[in-house]
């Protein structure tokens, strides 16, 4: 069957459904006093929207406590899972199109979540719809599982698997093609500085995003020097009445060097003008995402470098804190690193606290199920040369005992995750849907 050709009949409705989902501002808002919307109205609305689409297209659906759910097709005891999420990171940076509108411009669809992860959610739903409309009856259950706080604490998916059984195998369309068989561990550390500072700084709001903007209040008289600093480093920003603004470039924390960290760049300027332990530490230790200057670098032949992203930096006259996101490879000596890092932080008068840690996720790349996914990708792209790989990102694949990340980013495409003007090309949306339909057909109908 030529799934890609058949999908042309669904293109306009798929785009409409995706734009509707993109128009919902589904950024996490903690609402513990609102039982029906524990993560905020936007996330509840997004979950309801996808489940309602599932109902409309004739599938069985389940809502788990308004924080997770699934869309199901097929029969049998064994479950194949496709794990997606409808929460998105904040729309920082300068956008050419409204981040929460779902804008079709040329051959692209723009909006926060177009790639991460609303586009893949709609793509996966249409893969199921294609199988159903072709009267292909799987002898296994296929479940499109939807979480609502993947970008933060994974409480939605955790609760889901307290209520529903674990799939025998599954994938998360939340990374790269051809396939991701290993994901680095994710470690968050909070640095706290109890000493005050003559300057205030605020930058970033998520561990896993390279901050795109930093604002500082400093003594007057620094404006001219700050503007020169911006010019020397090819940065944009402003300076007036002691308020300094620096614009960087957002990116996903799995590769901090894809962005320009506004917090780091602000600290590199300010540490010379303010007696702040935290600013000095950022400048001396964190300005290199590989920690080479601090002598703490590590690289594994298969999963590559240990990386560090300064995601949040806040300094007041009473003290300050920084939130760091480390992506660590297999074979890394975590305990030895933590001992050295905490000792180094204390030398700067800082305390270091681990706030989050999930281990490395790794599946044998020669597993038969992985081969099925890879063959589905090759069939619809003709790409036999791009190797399977590991990444620094953390996807819902690691919520499974046996799971991998599978698309939706194609080799050679621009990296737009967590950046302003996030978009997905319509042709890539259709190709990915054909790949997912092929893979699910082979996993649930042929085996």
N, C-alpha and C positions, 0 to 999 in steps of 0.2 A: 504493500500500500504506500502511496505517495502522500504522506501526511502533510508535507509542506504545500503541495498543490491543493489539497482539500481545505487547508486553513484559509485560503483566499476568501472563501465564503463567509468566514467568521471575522475577517479583519476589522471591519468598521465597528461591529459590536464590541469586539475585544478592546479596541481603542477607547470607545465610549465608557466601558466598564472600568478600565484603568484610570481614565481621567476623573471619573467619579470618585474613585478611591484616593487618588492623589489630591483631590480638593479638600479632603478631611485633614485637619491639623492634628495629627496623632502623635504629638510629643508628650512624653510621660509627665503627668501631674499627679503627685501623690495625693490621694483623696480618701484617707482611711475612714472618714466619717460619712462617706457616701457609698454604702454597700453595693449599690448597683453600678457604680463607676469608680472602682477602687484605684484605677490608674488614670482617672480623668475622663471627661466626656468624649474627647476626641478618640481615645483608644477604644472605648466602649462602642462608639459609632462605627469605627473602622472594622472591628470584629463583627458587629451586627451586619454591616454592609456585605462583607464577604460571605458570611453564612446565609444571608438572604439571597445572594447570587446562587449559592449552591442549591438552595431550595427551589429557586426559579428554574434552574436547569435540570431538576428532577433527581437530585441526590439526597441521601440521608445526611442529616447534620446533627451536631451536638454542641451545646454551649456549656462550658465548664466554668461556673462562677463568674462569668463575664470577663474572664482574663485569658481564656484559651478556648479552643474548640476544634472540631474537625468536620470535614466534608468527606463522605464515604461512598465508594462504589465497589461492587463486586461481592462475592460470597466466599465462604471457606473460613478455616481457622487461622491460617497464616495471614499476617498483616505486612504490607509494604507501606512504608511511611514516606511522605514528602513534607518536610518541616519548613514552614515559612513564618514570617513575622510581619505585623502591620504597624509596629511602632517605628518611629524615625528619630534621628537626631535633630536638634534645633537647626533652623535654616540661617546659620550665621553667614557672614560675608556679603558681598555685593552681587545681587541677582539681576539678570536682564529680563527675567520673566517672574511672575509671582510664584513663590515656592509652593503655595498651597492652592493651586488652581487647576493644574493639569492642562498644560498648554501644548497644543500641536503646532509646531513651527517647522515647515518643510517636511523632512523625513524623520523628525525626532519628536519625542514626547518629553516635555520638561516638567520637573516638579520634584520636591524632596520625597525620596522613596522610589523614584522611577526605576532605579537599579537595586536599591537597598531598602526595602525588599518587597515593595508593592508590585512592581513590574513582574518579578518572578512569581509572586502569589497568583496574579491573574493568569500568567502564562501556564502555571501548573494546573489551575482550574480548567483552563481551556484544553489542556491535554486530556484531562478526564472527560470533558464534554465531547471531545472528538471521538474518544473510544466509545462512549455511550451512544452517541448519535449514529455510529457505525454498527451498533448492535453487537459490539465485541463484549462478551461477558467474561470477566476475569474469574478464575476459580480461587482467587485470593482476594482479600479485602485490600483495596487501595485507600489510604487515608491521607488527605491533605490536612495536615495538622497546623494550626495557626496559633502563634504565641503573641503576646502583647508587650513584653518588656525585655526583648532580646538585647537591646542596646544598653541595658542596665543590669538588673539582678537575676533575670531568668526565672522569676517567680511564676509567671504564667505557664511555662513549659514544665516546670517542676511540679506544679499543682496538677497539670494535665496527666502526668505519668503516675501521680498518686491515685487517680481515678480510672485511667484507661491503661490497657496493657501496652508493653513495649513492642514495637514492630520487630520482626525478625531481621529486617534489613531496611535501610532507608537512605535518603539523601536530602540535603538542604541546598536549594538553588540560590545560594547566597555568597558565591565566591567566583571562581574562574573555571572556564573550560580549558582543557578537556576534562580534568577531574583533579580533586584535591584529596589525597589519601592520608595526609598528616597535617595537624594544626599545632602550632606552638602553644605552650602554656601561657596563661594570662595572669599576671601578678600586679595588684595595685598596692601602692605604698603611699601613705600620707605623711608628709613632713610638716612638723609644727615648730614655729618659732614664737616663743613667748616674750621676746624682747620687742619693743616698739621700733618705729621708724619715722623719720621726718617726711617720708613720702608715702603715698597710698597707691596701690596698684590693684587692678582687677582685670583678669583675662581668663577666658575659657569657662565652660560649664559642664564638660564631660571629660572623663578620663580618656576615652577612646577616640577623641577628635583633636587634631592639631588646631589650637586656637588661632582664629583668623584676625583677632582684634585685641589690642591691649590699650587700656587707658590708665594714665597715672596723673596724680596731682603732686607737683613738686614746687620748690621755691621758684619765684619769678627770676628771670635772668638766664634760664636754661634754654629758652625757646630757640634762640639763634643756633646754639650748639646742637640741639636736638634736630633741627631741620637740616643742618649740615650732615649729621649722622645718617638721617634718612636718605639723603642724596648719595652719600658715599656707598651706601649699601643697597641702592636701587629699590628703596621702599617708599611707600606712600603713607601719608599721615598728616597731622596738623599740630600746631603748638600756639596757644594763646592764653594769656592770663594764668600761666602756671599749669595749665591742663595740656597734657601730652597724649596724643593718640597715634598709635602705630597700627597699620594694616598689614597683616601677613597673608597667608593662603592656607585655608583649611585642607585637611586630608585625613584619611583613616590612620589610626594609631599603629596599625600593623606595619606601616612603612612611613615613619615620621618624615623622612627625607623627601617624600612626595609633596610636602607642604612647606610653608615658611612659618615657623612658630613665633607668633607675635609676642608671647610671654617671654620667651628666651631672648628675642631681639630687644625687647624693652629692658630686660635685666642687664643685658650686655652694655647698654647705655647708662642705666641708672646706678649700677653698683659703684661707679666712680664718684657719685654725687650724694650718696646716702649711706649711713652706717647701718646696713641691714644684713644680718647673718644669712637670711634667705636669698637676697639678691646676690650675695657673694657666692653662695653655694650653686645657684643656678648658673651663674657665669662660669665658675671654675669647673663644675662637674657635669652639668646637664646640657651645656651648649652643644655637646656632641652626642647624637642619638645612639652611638655605639659605646659610649663611656670609655673611649680610648684614653682621653686626657686624664681620667681618674685611675687608669690601670685596671679597670674592671671589665674589659671587653672579653667576649667569648663567641666562638663560631663553631658550628657543627657542620661536617661535610655535607650532610643531607638536608638539614633544616636551616642552615646558614646562621645569621648573626642574632645574638641577643640585642634587642632594641629597647629604647626608653623614650616615652613621650611625656613631656610636661603638659598635662591636659588642663589643669586649673592652677592659677596663681592668684592669691589674694593677700595683700599686705595692708595693714592699718597702722595707726599710731600706737595701738595696744599690742600688736603681734601680727602673725600671719600664718598661712599654710600653703602647701603645694600638694597636688595630687598627681601621682605618676602612674603611668601604664607601661609595664614591662611585658614584652613578648619573648618567651624563652624557649630555646630549642631542646630537643632530646639530648641526654648525656651531659646536661649542665649541672654543676654542683651548686644547687640552690642554697644549701645551708652555709657553705663557705662564703658564697657571695653575700648573703644577708649579714653574716658576721662582719665582713669587711665594710659593707655599705652603712650599717648602723654605726660602726665605729667612726667612719668618715663623717657621717652626719653629726655625731656628737662633738667632733672636733670643731664644727662650725656653730655649736650651741643649739643644734636641732635634735628633735626626737623623731624617730622613724617607726611607723606602725603599719603592719600588714592589714589591709582592709578587705582583700579579695584575692583568692588564688584558686585557679582551676588548672589541672595538670595537662600535660601534652596528650593529644589524641592521635592515635596512629593505627592504621589498618594495612594489612599486607596488600600491596598493589597488584599481586598476582591472584587475588581472590576471584573466583568465577563471577560473582555479582558485579564486581568492579569491571571486569572484562565486558560484561553485557552493556554497562553504561558507556564505556569507552567505544564499543562498536557502534552504539546508537549515535554517538557524536560523530564518528568518522563517516557513517552512512550519509548524514545530512550536511556535512561540511567538506568532505574529501580530505581533511587534514590528518595525515598520518605521521607528520614529523614533530608536532608539538608534544613534548613529554608530559606525563603525569607529574605532579609536583606536590610540595608541601608549602604552607603559607604561615604568615604570622597572625592572620585573622582568626577569630574564634566564632564558629557558626554553630547552629543547632545540631549539626552532625555529631558533635561530641556529647549531646544529650542521649544518644543511642549507644547501645553496646556495640553495634555494628552499623556504622554510618559514615558517609563521606559527603563532601561538598561538591556540587556538580553544577557549574555555571553560576550566573548567567552572563558573566563578562567573557567576551571572546578574545583570543590572542590578538595582540596588536591594536586593540581599541584603546581609546583615551580612558584614563582612570578618573572617574568622576564621583566615586563614593565619598560621602561626607563633605563634598565640596559645594560651593555655590554653582548654580546652573546645572545641577544634576539632571541627566537625561538618559533616555534609552532610544536607540534607533529602532524604528518600526520593523525593519527587516530582521534585526537581531531578535526582537520579541517573537516574530513568527518562526524564525529558525529554531530558537530555543524551545518553543512550544512543540514543534515537530520532533525535536530530539527527546523531549520529555515523554511525548506520546509513544514514541518508538521504544524508549527504555521501559516504560511502564507496561506496554504491551508484552514485551519479551520477559519481564520479571514476573508478571502476574497471570499471563495467558499461555505462555509457551513452556514454562519450566515444569 
